[in-house]
């Protein structure tokens, strides 16, 4: 484990050197992230100005849901965004062979190859949204709640990562996995809002099939004192199951990988 931490630190230093060479690109990326999140929050605010409560949820309560999933997405974006490039930038060009012959785990190498700075903006904005919403709700920041939020965010980022991994491994057979990954990933937009506003079938989908509800809705409901039963504690379990499934599919894909010969 210590060896891999040292290796990741070495990769990260090289990535930061590259970013410092192109500071304008870094600033543009950060600004675009800020504007994107600001636009989404503005849409929620405009809707809630006309409808103060949606299925019993207030504006700040919905912001808490939105903030939790944004933090988790930011963590995943920072450290695991390179999964999206597996097919287009590694397998298609034959550069994935480089990862296969080096004495480190290929998945670790893929993730460490690129730290995505845009995720930092998403992460920070998510934290600010959670702070704003909890402040407006007179939220009592107890140690237990802080630990719970930390565990929920970590579990949520693993859920994001695992779902992206499960879909990205299709690149070993179809090369370009981005369309499949995007279809699944973009559904997380539904989890930025209470499941109560959707039909029962939609709630089941985001609980059992694409469990983004464990990233946002169930943790937020628990923190707000709403009764969601044991689902409030399901995040770590779901994250563990999805991670094991994703890693199994990754190993299966590696066994069936054949170089393009590029």
C-alpha positions in Angstrom: 0.0 0.0 0.0 2.8 2.5 0.9 4.5 1.8 -2.4 1.3 2.7 -4.3 0.9 5.9 -2.3 4.4 6.9 -3.2 3.8 6.1 -6.8 0.5 8.1 -6.9 2.3 11.0 -5.3 4.9 10.8 -8.1 2.2 10.8 -10.7 0.4 13.7 -9.1 3.6 15.8 -9.0 4.1 15.3 -12.7 0.5 16.1 -13.4 0.7 19.4 -11.4 3.8 20.4 -13.3 1.8 20.0 -16.5 -1.1 22.0 -15.2 1.3 24.8 -14.1 2.6 25.0 -17.7 -1.0 25.7 -18.9 -2.5 27.9 -16.2 -5.1 29.5 -18.5 -6.5 26.0 -19.2 -6.7 25.4 -15.5 -8.5 28.6 -14.9 -10.9 28.1 -17.8 -11.7 24.6 -16.5 -12.4 25.9 -12.9 -14.5 28.7 -14.3 -16.6 26.4 -16.4 -17.2 24.1 -13.5 -18.3 27.1 -11.4 -20.7 28.4 -14.0 -22.2 24.9 -14.6 -22.9 24.3 -11.0 -24.2 27.9 -10.5 -26.6 27.4 -13.4 -28.0 24.2 -11.9 -28.5 25.8 -8.5 -30.2 28.8 -10.1 -32.6 26.5 -11.9 -33.6 24.9 -8.5 -33.9 28.4 -7.0 -36.2 29.6 -9.8 -38.4 26.6 -9.5 -38.6 26.8 -5.7 -39.5 30.5 -5.9 -42.8 29.6 -7.5 -43.3 26.3 -5.6 -41.9 26.7 -2.1 -42.2 23.0 -1.3 -42.0 20.0 -3.7 -43.4 16.8 -2.2 -42.7 18.2 1.3 -39.1 19.2 0.5 -38.0 22.9 0.9 -35.4 24.7 -1.2 -32.6 24.2 1.4 -33.4 20.6 1.9 -33.1 19.9 -1.8 -29.9 21.9 -1.8 -28.5 19.4 0.8 -29.3 16.5 -1.5 -27.7 18.4 -4.4 -24.6 19.3 -2.4 -24.0 15.7 -1.1 -24.0 14.2 -4.6 -21.9 17.1 -5.9 -19.2 16.4 -3.3 -19.1 12.7 -4.1 -19.0 13.4 -7.8 -16.1 15.9 -7.3 -14.0 13.3 -5.5 -14.6 10.7 -8.2 -13.9 13.3 -10.9 -10.6 14.2 -9.4 -9.2 10.7 -9.0 -11.1 8.5 -11.4 -12.0 10.6 -14.4 -9.4 8.8 -16.6 -11.7 5.8 -16.8 -13.6 7.7 -19.5 -10.5 7.7 -21.8 -9.8 4.0 -21.5 -11.1 3.1 -25.0 -10.4 6.3 -27.0 -7.0 7.2 -25.6 -5.5 3.9 -24.5 -7.0 0.8 -26.2 -7.7 2.5 -29.6 -4.1 3.9 -29.8 -2.5 0.8 -28.4 -1.0 2.7 -25.5 -2.8 0.4 -23.0 0.0 -2.1 -23.7 2.3 0.3 -21.7 0.1 -0.2 -18.7 0.1 -4.0 -19.1 3.9 -4.5 -19.1 4.7 -2.3 -16.1 5.0 -3.8 -12.6 2.0 -2.1 -11.1 -1.7 -2.8 -11.2 -3.1 -1.6 -14.6 -6.2 -0.1 -13.0 -4.1 1.9 -10.5 -1.9 3.0 -13.4 -4.9 4.2 -15.4 -6.3 6.2 -12.5 -3.0 7.7 -11.5 -2.1 8.7 -15.1 -4.4 11.7 -14.9 -5.6 13.8 -12.0 -8.5 15.9 -13.2 -8.3 19.4 -11.8 -11.9 20.2 -12.7 -13.0 17.9 -10.0 -11.5 20.2 -7.4 -14.0 22.9 -8.3 -16.9 20.5 -8.2 -15.8 19.2 -4.8 -15.4 22.7 -3.3 -18.8 23.9 -4.7 -20.5 20.8 -3.2 -19.0 21.6 0.2 -20.2 25.2 -0.1 -23.7 24.1 -1.0 -23.9 21.7 1.9 -22.7 24.4 4.3 -25.2 27.0 2.9 -28.1 24.6 3.1 -27.3 23.3 6.6 -26.8 26.9 7.9 -30.2 27.9 6.6 -31.8 24.8 8.2 -30.2 25.4 11.6 -28.4 22.1 11.2 -26.8 20.8 14.4 -23.2 19.7 13.5 -22.6 16.9 15.9 -19.6 14.6 15.7 -21.8 11.7 14.7 -23.3 13.7 11.8 -19.8 14.8 10.6 -18.7 11.1 10.6 -21.9 10.1 8.8 -21.5 12.7 6.1 -17.8 11.7 5.6 -18.8 8.0 5.2 -21.6 8.9 2.9 -19.4 11.0 0.7 -16.7 8.3 0.5 -19.3 5.6 -0.2 -20.9 7.9 -2.8 -17.6 8.5 -4.6 -17.0 4.7 -4.7 -20.5 4.2 -6.2 -19.7 6.8 -8.9 -16.4 5.1 -9.6 -17.8 1.6 -9.6 -20.6 2.4 -12.0 -18.2 4.1 -14.3 -15.8 1.2 -14.1 -18.6 -1.4 -14.8 -19.5 0.5 -18.0 -16.0 1.5 -19.0 -14.7 -2.1 -19.2 -16.9 -2.6 -22.3 -14.0 -0.8 -24.1 -12.2 -4.1 -24.0 -14.7 -5.4 -26.6 -16.2 -2.3 -28.3 -13.2 0.0 -27.9 -15.3 3.2 -27.4 -17.1 2.9 -24.2 -17.9 6.5 -23.7 -21.5 6.4 -25.0 -22.4 3.5 -22.6 -20.6 5.2 -19.7 -22.3 8.5 -20.4 -25.8 6.9 -20.5 -25.4 5.5 -17.0 -23.5 8.4 -15.6 -25.9 11.1 -16.7 -28.8 9.4 -14.9 -27.3 10.7 -11.6 -29.0 14.0 -12.5 -32.2 12.5 -11.3 -30.6 11.8 -7.9 -30.0 15.5 -7.3 -33.7 15.8 -6.3 -35.9 13.9 -3.8 -37.0 10.4 -4.9 -40.5 11.4 -3.6 -41.1 13.5 -6.7 -40.8 10.6 -9.0 -42.9 7.5 -9.4 -42.3 4.3 -7.4 -40.6 2.6 -10.3 -38.0 5.4 -10.7 -37.3 5.1 -7.0 -36.6 1.4 -7.3 -34.3 2.0 -10.3 -32.1 4.5 -8.3 -32.1 2.2 -5.3 -31.5 -1.2 -6.8 -30.3 -0.8 -10.4 -28.4 2.5 -10.5 -28.1 3.2 -6.8 -27.3 6.9 -6.9 -30.0 7.4 -4.2 -27.4 6.2 -1.7 -25.1 9.0 -2.7 -27.6 11.8 -2.0 -31.3 11.2 -1.2 -31.0 8.6 1.6 -28.1 10.3 3.5 -29.9 13.7 3.2 -33.2 12.2 4.4 -31.5 10.7 7.4 -29.7 13.9 8.3 -33.0 15.8 8.1 -34.7 13.3 10.4 -36.9 11.7 7.8 -37.6 8.0 8.2 -35.9 6.0 5.4 -35.1 3.0 7.6 -32.0 1.0 7.1 -31.5 2.4 3.7 -29.8 5.4 5.4 -26.9 3.0 6.2 -26.9 1.2 2.9 -24.3 3.4 1.2 -21.1 1.5 2.3 -22.7 -1.9 1.6 -23.8 -0.8 -1.9 -20.4 0.8 -2.6 -18.6 -2.4 -1.6 -20.8 -4.7 -3.7 -20.5 -2.4 -6.8 -16.7 -2.1 -6.4 -16.3 -5.9 -6.2 -18.5 -6.3 -9.2 -16.6 -3.6 -11.2 -13.2 -5.0 -10.3 -14.3 -8.5 -11.2 -15.4 -7.2 -14.6 -12.1 -5.3 -15.0 -10.1 -8.5 -14.4 -12.4 -10.4 -16.8 -11.8 -7.7 -19.4 -8.0 -7.8 -19.0 -8.1 -11.5 -19.7 -9.9 -10.9 -23.0 -7.8 -7.8 -24.0 -6.0 -8.0 -27.3 -3.8 -5.2 -28.5 -4.8 -3.2 -31.5 -1.3 -3.4 -32.9 -1.2 0.4 -33.3 
